[in-house]
Amino acid sequence: MQIVCLQEEAFYALFDKVVEHLEEKLNDKPAKWIDGEEAMGILKIKSTTTLQKLRDEGKIAFSQPQKKIILYDRDSINEYIEANVRETF
């Protein structure tokens, strides 16, 4: 076993860095708008056609900021999954 000795100032500087790092990690939130690949990963689907069908039927929210860019709302995907939960017997 090794023992590490630190001066009081160095200890508190290290402690402050650790606290700062933890606060940053806790404040990191996943992006609200995600691309199709990530949406398909969350939904566990492999077909872009299925993703488009969900979009066209209004089951998941999306945004199209440019012609070839479609972004999906992470919250609406999670709501869709929750809405289709089946209770066990």
C-alpha positions as CSV (number, residue, x, y, z in Angstrom):
1,M,0.0,0.0,0.0
2,Q,1.3,3.5,-0.8
3,I,0.6,6.6,1.2
4,V,0.5,9.9,-0.6
5,C,1.1,13.1,1.4
6,L,-0.2,16.4,0.1
7,Q,0.1,19.9,1.4
8,E,-3.1,21.4,2.6
9,E,-3.3,23.9,-0.3
10,A,-2.7,21.1,-2.9
11,F,-5.3,18.9,-1.2
12,Y,-8.0,21.6,-1.4
13,A,-7.0,22.4,-5.0
14,L,-7.4,18.8,-6.0
15,F,-10.7,18.5,-4.1
16,D,-12.0,21.6,-5.9
17,K,-11.1,20.1,-9.2
18,V,-12.9,16.8,-8.4
19,V,-16.0,18.7,-7.3
20,E,-15.9,20.8,-10.5
21,H,-15.5,17.7,-12.6
22,L,-18.5,16.0,-10.9
23,E,-20.7,19.1,-11.3
24,E,-19.9,19.2,-15.0
25,K,-20.8,15.5,-15.4
26,L,-24.1,16.0,-13.5
27,N,-25.1,19.0,-15.6
28,D,-24.4,17.2,-18.9
29,K,-27.8,16.4,-20.5
30,P,-28.3,14.4,-23.6
31,A,-29.2,16.5,-26.7
32,K,-32.9,17.1,-27.2
33,W,-32.7,16.7,-31.0
34,I,-31.0,13.6,-32.4
35,D,-30.3,12.3,-35.9
36,G,-32.0,9.3,-37.4
37,E,-29.3,6.9,-36.6
38,E,-29.4,7.6,-32.9
39,A,-33.3,7.6,-33.0
40,M,-33.2,4.1,-34.6
41,G,-30.8,3.0,-31.9
42,I,-33.1,4.1,-29.1
43,L,-36.1,2.5,-30.8
44,K,-34.1,-0.6,-31.5
45,I,-35.1,-0.6,-35.2
46,K,-32.9,-1.1,-38.2
47,S,-35.1,0.2,-41.0
48,T,-35.2,3.8,-42.0
49,T,-38.6,3.0,-43.5
50,T,-40.0,2.1,-40.1
51,L,-38.6,5.4,-38.7
52,Q,-40.2,7.3,-41.6
53,K,-43.5,5.6,-40.9
54,L,-43.4,6.6,-37.2
55,R,-42.6,10.1,-38.3
56,D,-45.4,10.2,-41.0
57,E,-48.0,8.8,-38.6
58,G,-47.2,11.5,-36.1
59,K,-46.0,9.0,-33.5
60,I,-42.7,10.8,-32.9
61,A,-41.9,14.5,-33.3
62,F,-39.3,15.7,-35.7
63,S,-37.8,18.8,-37.2
64,Q,-36.5,19.4,-40.6
65,P,-34.2,22.5,-40.5
66,Q,-32.9,21.8,-44.0
67,K,-34.1,19.7,-46.9
68,K,-32.0,16.7,-46.2
69,I,-31.6,17.1,-42.5
70,I,-34.2,15.5,-40.2
71,L,-33.8,15.6,-36.4
72,Y,-35.9,13.7,-34.0
73,D,-37.1,14.8,-30.5
74,R,-35.6,12.5,-27.9
75,D,-38.4,13.1,-25.5
76,S,-41.1,12.2,-28.0
77,I,-39.3,8.9,-28.7
78,N,-39.2,8.1,-25.0
79,E,-42.9,9.0,-24.7
80,Y,-43.7,6.7,-27.7
81,I,-41.8,3.9,-26.0
82,E,-43.6,4.5,-22.7
83,A,-47.0,4.7,-24.4
84,N,-46.5,1.2,-25.7
85,V,-45.5,-0.5,-22.5
86,R,-47.4,-3.7,-21.9
87,E,-48.1,-4.7,-18.3
88,T,-47.2,-8.2,-17.4
89,F,-49.8,-10.7,-16.2
